Amino acid sequence: MASSSSILILTLLALVSWQAIASDPSPLQDFCVVDKNSPVLVNGFVCKNPMDVSADDFFKAANLDKPRVTNKVGSNVTLINVMQIPGLNTLGISLARIDYAPLGQNPPHTHPRATEILTVLEGTLYVGFVTSNPENKFLSKVLNKGDVFVFPVGLIHFQFNPNPYKPAVAIAALSSQNPGAITIANAVFGSKPPISDDVLAKAFQVEKNTIDWLQTQFWENNHY
């Protein structure tokens, strides 16, 4: 009896831990198109009646072949997720086009719910990510047209266009219908309300006036 109980407990723990490390849950039907009119709140979105589904639920004229205007950090992320294509609900994927101005960057950020695989369509990118504590190992690479790089889920990463004269373009695929993005500078210095300068000064080991200055900057979002 004790042995059977132990096996049951271990099985339950394995199932719980598997769910804890999994990305989006796997679908249990062919599709679960978002029902935007449902008042029910779930982890994701309620399914529309399959009889009411059309091809348009899986389509968006996104014009991803067209260049985008970049912001003051020199990038523009055009994300195609479940909010743009209702048919992505429960399918665990999304897509982004990223435009980089000369010397532009997609600043250090994380995707809390997705691994990202990026391929360069035009230009050159210097990319990298940092592993978690305590090693904080920095892994980086220069990518040319056609090269591919992977950023593991949850880790801080960036892309930078080192060319001062030519723009760059990349396409990224992400392992979540809604991967989320936390841009480090925006979150730390642009939070609303602001984080106490006492906390940040101690965390970054700088004077409070440095923190105060950083918090007065306009931390622009480059995800559209």
C-alpha positions as CSV (number, residue, x, y, z in Angstrom):
1,M,0.0,0.0,0.0
2,A,2.8,2.4,0.9
3,S,4.5,1.6,-2.3
4,S,1.4,2.3,-4.4
5,S,0.8,5.6,-2.5
6,S,4.4,6.6,-3.2
7,I,4.0,5.9,-6.9
8,L,0.8,7.9,-7.0
9,I,2.4,10.9,-5.3
10,L,5.4,10.8,-7.6
11,T,3.1,10.6,-10.6
12,L,1.1,13.6,-9.4
13,L,4.2,15.6,-8.8
14,A,5.5,14.7,-12.2
15,L,2.3,15.9,-13.8
16,V,2.3,19.1,-11.8
17,S,5.9,19.9,-12.6
18,W,5.3,19.2,-16.3
19,Q,2.5,21.7,-16.3
20,A,4.7,24.2,-14.5
21,I,7.5,24.1,-17.1
22,A,5.2,23.8,-20.1
23,S,4.4,26.6,-22.4
24,D,0.8,27.1,-23.8
25,P,-1.4,24.0,-23.1
26,S,-1.9,21.7,-26.0
27,P,-5.3,22.0,-27.8
28,L,-7.8,19.3,-27.2
29,Q,-9.7,19.9,-30.4
30,D,-8.9,21.0,-34.0
31,F,-9.1,24.7,-33.0
32,C,-10.5,27.1,-30.4
33,V,-11.2,30.4,-32.2
34,V,-11.6,33.3,-29.7
35,D,-15.2,34.2,-28.8
36,K,-14.7,38.0,-28.3
37,N,-18.3,38.4,-27.1
38,S,-18.0,35.9,-24.2
39,P,-18.0,37.4,-20.7
40,V,-16.3,34.3,-19.3
41,L,-12.6,34.8,-18.2
42,V,-10.3,31.8,-18.5
43,N,-6.5,31.3,-18.9
44,G,-6.6,32.2,-22.6
45,F,-9.9,32.7,-24.4
46,V,-13.3,31.0,-24.6
47,C,-14.0,29.1,-27.8
48,K,-16.4,30.3,-30.5
49,N,-19.0,27.8,-31.7
50,P,-17.2,25.8,-34.4
51,M,-20.2,26.2,-36.6
52,D,-19.6,30.0,-36.6
53,V,-15.9,29.7,-37.6
54,S,-14.7,31.0,-40.9
55,A,-11.4,31.2,-42.8
56,D,-11.2,34.9,-41.7
57,D,-10.7,33.7,-38.1
58,F,-7.3,32.3,-39.2
59,F,-6.2,35.2,-41.5
60,K,-4.8,38.7,-41.2
61,A,-3.7,40.9,-44.1
62,A,-0.6,41.9,-42.0
63,N,1.6,43.4,-44.8
64,L,4.6,41.9,-43.1
65,D,6.5,42.4,-46.4
66,K,6.3,46.2,-45.9
67,P,8.9,48.2,-43.9
68,R,7.9,49.8,-40.6
69,V,8.7,53.2,-39.1
70,T,11.1,52.8,-36.2
71,N,11.1,54.7,-32.9
72,K,13.8,56.5,-30.9
73,V,15.6,53.2,-30.0
74,G,15.6,52.4,-33.7
75,S,13.2,49.4,-33.9
76,N,9.6,48.4,-34.5
77,V,8.2,45.0,-33.5
78,T,5.1,44.1,-35.3
79,L,3.6,41.2,-33.3
80,I,1.0,38.8,-34.8
81,N,-0.5,37.0,-31.8
82,V,-3.9,35.8,-30.7
83,M,-5.2,39.4,-30.4
84,Q,-4.7,39.8,-34.1
85,I,-5.7,36.3,-35.3
86,P,-8.4,34.7,-33.2
87,G,-7.7,31.2,-34.6
88,L,-4.3,31.2,-32.8
89,N,-6.1,30.6,-29.5
90,T,-4.6,27.4,-27.9
91,L,-2.2,26.8,-30.8
92,G,0.8,28.0,-28.9
93,I,2.5,30.0,-31.6
94,S,2.9,33.7,-32.7
95,L,5.0,35.6,-35.2
96,A,6.7,39.0,-35.3
97,R,8.4,41.2,-37.9
98,I,11.2,43.3,-36.4
99,D,12.5,46.4,-38.3
100,Y,15.8,47.9,-37.2
101,A,17.1,51.4,-38.2
102,P,20.8,51.9,-38.8
103,L,22.4,51.4,-35.4
104,G,18.9,50.6,-34.1
105,Q,18.2,48.0,-31.4
106,N,15.4,45.9,-29.9
107,P,16.5,46.6,-26.3
108,P,17.1,44.0,-23.6
109,H,13.8,42.3,-22.8
110,T,12.3,39.0,-21.9
111,H,9.3,36.9,-23.1
112,P,7.9,35.4,-20.0
113,R,5.8,32.7,-21.8
114,A,7.8,31.8,-25.0
115,T,11.0,30.7,-26.6
116,E,11.9,32.8,-29.6
117,I,13.6,31.7,-32.9
118,L,14.8,34.5,-35.1
119,T,16.0,34.6,-38.7
120,V,17.5,37.6,-40.4
121,L,15.9,38.6,-43.7
122,E,18.0,41.7,-44.5
123,G,21.1,43.2,-43.0
124,T,23.2,42.2,-40.1
125,L,22.3,41.8,-36.4
126,Y,24.4,41.5,-33.2
127,V,22.3,39.4,-30.8
128,G,22.7,37.8,-27.4
129,F,21.1,36.6,-24.2
130,V,22.1,36.2,-20.6
131,T,21.6,33.0,-18.6
132,S,20.0,33.1,-15.2
133,N,21.7,33.5,-11.8
134,P,24.2,32.8,-10.5
135,E,26.3,32.4,-13.7
136,N,24.7,35.2,-15.8
137,K,26.7,34.0,-18.7
138,F,26.5,36.2,-21.8
139,L,26.1,34.4,-25.2
140,S,26.2,36.4,-28.3
141,K,26.6,36.1,-32.1
142,V,26.7,38.3,-35.2
143,L,24.0,37.2,-37.6
144,N,23.9,37.8,-41.4
145,K,21.1,37.4,-43.9
146,G,19.6,33.9,-43.6
147,D,21.1,33.1,-40.2
148,V,19.0,31.8,-37.3
149,F,19.3,32.2,-33.5
150,V,17.3,31.0,-30.6
151,F,16.5,32.9,-27.4
152,P,15.4,30.5,-24.5
153,V,12.1,31.2,-22.7
154,G,12.3,33.9,-20.0
155,L,15.9,35.0,-20.5
156,I,17.0,38.6,-21.1
157,H,18.0,39.1,-24.8
158,F,18.4,41.8,-27.4
159,Q,19.2,42.5,-31.1
160,F,21.3,45.3,-32.4
161,N,21.9,46.5,-36.0
162,P,25.6,47.5,-36.0
163,N,25.5,49.0,-39.5
164,P,25.3,52.8,-39.4
165,Y,24.1,53.1,-43.0
166,K,21.6,50.2,-43.7
167,P,18.5,49.0,-41.9
168,A,17.9,45.4,-41.0
169,V,14.8,43.1,-40.9
170,A,14.1,39.9,-39.0
171,I,11.2,37.5,-38.5
172,A,10.7,35.8,-35.2
173,A,8.5,32.9,-34.3
174,L,7.5,32.4,-30.6
175,S,6.2,29.4,-28.8
176,S,3.1,31.0,-27.3
177,Q,-0.1,32.5,-28.7
178,N,0.6,35.5,-26.4
179,P,4.3,35.5,-25.4
180,G,4.4,38.8,-23.6
181,A,7.3,41.2,-23.5
182,I,9.1,42.9,-20.6
183,T,11.5,45.5,-21.7
184,I,14.0,45.8,-18.9
185,A,14.5,49.6,-18.9
186,N,10.8,50.4,-19.3
187,A,9.8,48.0,-16.5
188,V,12.4,49.2,-14.0
189,F,12.6,52.9,-14.7
190,G,9.2,53.5,-16.4
191,S,6.9,51.7,-14.0
192,K,3.6,53.4,-13.0
193,P,3.8,54.4,-10.2
194,P,7.6,54.5,-10.1
195,I,9.6,52.1,-8.0
196,S,11.2,53.9,-5.0
197,D,14.5,55.5,-5.9
198,D,15.8,54.1,-2.6
199,V,15.2,50.6,-3.9
200,L,16.7,51.2,-7.3
201,A,19.7,53.2,-6.0
202,K,20.6,50.3,-3.8
203,A,19.9,47.7,-6.5
204,F,22.1,49.4,-9.1
205,Q,24.6,50.8,-6.6
206,V,24.3,54.4,-7.9
207,E,23.2,57.7,-6.5
208,K,19.5,58.6,-6.1
209,N,19.8,61.5,-8.5
210,T,20.9,59.1,-11.3
211,I,17.8,57.0,-10.6
212,D,15.6,60.2,-10.5
213,W,17.0,61.2,-13.9
214,L,16.4,57.8,-15.4
215,Q,12.8,57.8,-14.2
216,T,12.1,61.1,-15.9
217,Q,13.1,59.7,-19.3
218,F,10.4,58.7,-21.8
219,W,10.7,54.9,-22.1
220,E,9.0,54.3,-25.5
221,N,7.4,51.0,-26.3
222,N,8.6,49.5,-29.6
223,H,6.0,46.7,-29.7
224,Y,3.0,47.5,-31.9
